[in-house]
Amino acid sequence: MTAIPPVRNRRAALLGAVCALVVTGTGLTGCSEDPDAGTNGIGKLAADKIQSKSVTAAGAADAVRLSGTVVTSGRTYKLDMRLKSDGGSGSVTSQGSTFGLLRVGEQLYLKADADFWNSNGDSGVGDSLHGKYVKVPQGDPSYKKFSGFTDKDVLLSSLLTLHGSLATDGHHDQNGVRTIRITGDDGSGGTLDVSLEGKPYPLRLVRAGGAGTLTFSDWGKSFAVTEPADDDTVDYGKQLPSS
């Protein structure tokens, strides 16, 4: 009994048969499967060139959606953010608490439920802050800590880095989009999947040292960031409640 070969093997066998069929006048002179056929061509470049073009494309894009995890200072943050040059919005989850971030220009807002505020040092204040956009003063430590999650240029410049010797690691697929993967130190320095379709945007990043995995989507798809209504906003002045 002969086993049915996998689809890929059947396709390769068929391709081989077609390529072997050289008929005078047909113009067939041989053929092969080219993984870069119909792509933007960066798969044929050296790894450092691929990374450079990817970083350039990311920097030039008007907007991006970023989701996944980032591990920093021993704490894991789960992010789902939409970012552009003049603002950003989305959610962050850490240690079981989820809160929203909104930045319009230089003004940063934090939005959370009563449990978040009550569990972070000010028992009882949560009811008045529940679902409100709380202004984060620029002098408050929270501003520096969280504004980076809403800043496209700052966040991407710190994330899109592989460590060690760069190399390519074959062709892959990210949510139906063909990619070329580059690695740092055979993967221990991180991996980055770069789109082979359209502009060479980064699509998936595995950070070095187990520092998180992120996916990037909606490149160039703009969105609005607007100041929340006054009756939905709380302003504590120069300092937030202790948290």
Solvent accessible surface area in square Angstrom, and as a share of the most:
residue,aa,sasa,rsa
1,M,244,1.09
2,T,125,0.73
3,A,87,0.68
4,I,144,0.73
5,P,62,0.39
6,P,83,0.52
7,V,105,0.60
8,R,166,0.61
9,N,81,0.41
10,R,107,0.39
11,R,120,0.44
12,A,50,0.39
13,A,70,0.54
14,L,119,0.59
15,L,55,0.27
16,G,40,0.38
17,A,61,0.48
18,V,67,0.38
19,C,25,0.15
20,A,82,0.64
21,L,112,0.56
22,V,99,0.57
23,V,70,0.40
24,T,140,0.81
25,G,82,0.79
26,T,71,0.41
27,G,66,0.64
28,L,71,0.36
29,T,131,0.76
30,G,47,0.45
31,C,67,0.40
32,S,93,0.60
33,E,93,0.42
34,D,66,0.34
35,P,73,0.46
36,D,17,0.09
37,A,58,0.45
38,G,77,0.74
39,T,27,0.16
40,N,54,0.28
41,G,29,0.28
42,I,9,0.04
43,G,13,0.12
44,K,141,0.60
45,L,63,0.31
46,A,62,0.48
47,A,9,0.07
48,D,81,0.42
49,K,116,0.49
50,I,0,0.00
51,Q,31,0.14
52,S,63,0.40
53,K,98,0.41
54,S,0,0.00
55,V,66,0.38
56,T,94,0.55
57,A,13,0.10
58,A,1,0.01
59,G,51,0.49
60,A,82,0.63
61,A,11,0.09
62,D,101,0.52
63,A,1,0.01
64,V,2,0.01
65,R,94,0.34
66,L,0,0.00
67,S,36,0.23
68,G,23,0.22
69,T,45,0.26
70,V,10,0.06
71,V,48,0.28
72,T,58,0.34
73,S,121,0.78
74,G,79,0.76
75,R,87,0.32
76,T,70,0.41
77,Y,9,0.03
78,K,125,0.53
79,L,3,0.02
80,D,51,0.26
81,M,0,0.00
82,R,81,0.29
83,L,0,0.00
84,K,29,0.12
85,S,90,0.58
86,D,77,0.40
87,G,0,0.00
88,G,0,0.00
89,S,33,0.21
90,G,26,0.25
91,S,41,0.27
92,V,0,0.00
93,T,41,0.24
94,S,11,0.07
95,Q,144,0.64
96,G,78,0.75
97,S,32,0.21
98,T,74,0.43
99,F,11,0.04
100,G,21,0.20
101,L,4,0.02
102,L,20,0.10
103,R,17,0.06
104,V,29,0.16
105,G,32,0.31
106,E,115,0.52
107,Q,51,0.22
108,L,0,0.00
109,Y,6,0.02
110,L,5,0.03
111,K,72,0.31
112,A,7,0.06
113,D,63,0.33
114,A,15,0.12
115,D,106,0.55
116,F,19,0.08
117,W,5,0.02
118,N,50,0.26
119,S,82,0.53
120,N,47,0.24
121,G,61,0.58
122,D,42,0.22
123,S,104,0.67
124,G,57,0.54
125,V,34,0.20
126,G,0,0.00
127,D,116,0.60
128,S,73,0.47
129,L,2,0.01
130,H,103,0.46
131,G,31,0.30
132,K,60,0.25
133,Y,52,0.20
134,V,0,0.00
135,K,61,0.26
136,V,1,0.01
137,P,19,0.12
138,Q,115,0.51
139,G,76,0.73
140,D,12,0.06
141,P,108,0.68
142,S,16,0.10
143,Y,26,0.10
144,K,176,0.74
145,K,103,0.44
146,F,22,0.09
147,S,18,0.12
148,G,21,0.20
149,F,17,0.07
150,T,0,0.00
151,D,40,0.21
152,K,4,0.02
153,D,83,0.43
154,V,84,0.48
155,L,13,0.06
156,L,9,0.05
157,S,85,0.55
158,S,73,0.47
159,L,7,0.03
160,L,11,0.05
161,T,63,0.37
162,L,15,0.07
163,H,106,0.47
164,G,51,0.49
165,S,80,0.52
166,L,51,0.25
167,A,42,0.33
168,T,65,0.38
169,D,70,0.36
170,G,37,0.35
171,H,73,0.33
172,H,60,0.27
173,D,89,0.46
174,Q,26,0.12
175,N,137,0.70
176,G,60,0.58
177,V,46,0.27
178,R,96,0.35
179,T,0,0.00
180,I,4,0.02
181,R,52,0.19
182,I,0,0.00
183,T,7,0.04
184,G,0,0.00
185,D,69,0.36
186,D,138,0.71
187,G,29,0.28
188,S,82,0.53
189,G,5,0.05
190,G,1,0.01
191,T,22,0.13
192,L,1,0.01
193,D,1,0.01
194,V,0,0.00
195,S,5,0.03
196,L,0,0.00
197,E,71,0.32
198,G,61,0.58
199,K,129,0.55
200,P,24,0.15
201,Y,34,0.13
202,P,0,0.00
203,L,21,0.10
204,R,72,0.26
205,L,1,0.01
206,V,46,0.27
207,R,59,0.21
208,A,28,0.22
209,G,79,0.76
210,G,65,0.62
211,A,20,0.15
212,G,11,0.10
213,T,47,0.27
214,L,0,0.00
215,T,43,0.25
216,F,5,0.02
217,S,51,0.33
218,D,45,0.23
219,W,29,0.10
220,G,36,0.34
221,K,124,0.52
222,S,78,0.50
223,F,27,0.11
224,A,84,0.65
225,V,21,0.12
226,T,96,0.56
227,E,97,0.43
228,P,23,0.14
229,A,57,0.45
230,D,132,0.68
231,D,110,0.57
232,D,62,0.32
233,T,32,0.19
234,V,35,0.20
235,D,90,0.47
236,Y,88,0.33
237,G,43,0.41
238,K,185,0.79
239,Q,126,0.56
240,L,11,0.05
241,P,17,0.11
242,S,72,0.47
243,S,89,0.57
